Amino acid sequence: MTEKKIIAVVGSTGEQGGSVARALLADGEFAVRALTRNVESDAAKELAALGAEVVAADLYDVDSLRRAFDGAYGAYLVTPFFTHLSAAKEMEEVTNLVEAAKGVRHVVWSTLEDTREVISLDDDRMPTLDEKYKVPHFDVKGGEADALFEQAGLPTTYVRMSFYWNNLLRDLAPRRNQEGTLELSLPMGESKISGLAGEDIGKAIVSVLKRPETIGHTIGLGTEHLTGQQVAEAFSDVLGEAVRYEPMSHNDFRALGFPAAAELGNMFQYYTEFDTHILPRRDAELTREIVPTWLTLKDFLALHRAEITIG
């Protein structure tokens, strides 16, 4: 029997990497090597029970990453920006991943674009963060990290992500106002946002890994481009109760005060004001082709109905 090619999955116990690891295990064509800092975590044990080889690796320890990538055909690389909110740390993580992945035959890198392509640092419509970024978790990837893969000569497919519908289940779920009406307060104005279900990310990456012809190319994922009103209607259908869309201003979102409020407020402003720049870079038709079982937002919310947390 031919031995399965190994795919090493970074961040395998997180939202994105976990989706990729589970989708690879469900598909069965590849062997899965799940990288994690804590092999004793419940999420790591769950992956092991599903058939993954779980190995310890740290994004700040290049030798541990090299050992984890040794003998792997492919690797899925993602960085956990929102665990530290540091552009400098993300660049350190990417630099280490690029160094350790030399020798891997198909690298899939989870990336985003540089927002400064369309909004300069001296544009005061949104604040500049860390003196040189508008949306750091976008700008580091698109403006600095992507080039490292090319400079290193790594055989890379660049996959641009979209908004995860999973974010709508908790912090961005509808809230009940003083009158008892459910309101959805996405800071999106009347613009459309490109999104997809977390589980569909994994399915898309499986398809990409089976297509070596994608190496050297950028693929933008997004199964649907929806307005805030359309998102509210999907919630209404699933909850069986009217949900009113009441968009929040970007300044009000930035003023919410949680650690990533300014970062995410800028992100939503980028989504809103530059949708004609963003949406064509997320090919819904292509995403649906490589994920034939993709979930509509309504189907996703119905599947995760028990997880929707109404405030």
NORMODA-V123184 format. One record per helix or strand. SS is the DSSP state (@ for helix, = for strand). FROM is the first residue (numbers start at 0). LEN is the number of residues. If there is no record, write none. Layout:
BEGIN
ss-><SS/SS>
from-><FROM/FROM>
len-><LEN/LEN>
END
This chain:
BEGIN
ss-><=/@/=/@/=/@/=/@/@/=/@/=/=/@/=/=/@/=/=/=/@/@/=/=/@/=/@/@/@/@/@/@>
from-><5/14/30/41/52/61/73/80/86/105/114/128/132/135/155/162/164/174/181/191/197/211/217/223/227/242/249/260/274/283/296/304>
len-><4/13/6/9/4/8/4/3/14/6/3/1/1/17/5/2/4/2/3/5/12/3/3/4/12/3/5/13/7/7/7/3>
END
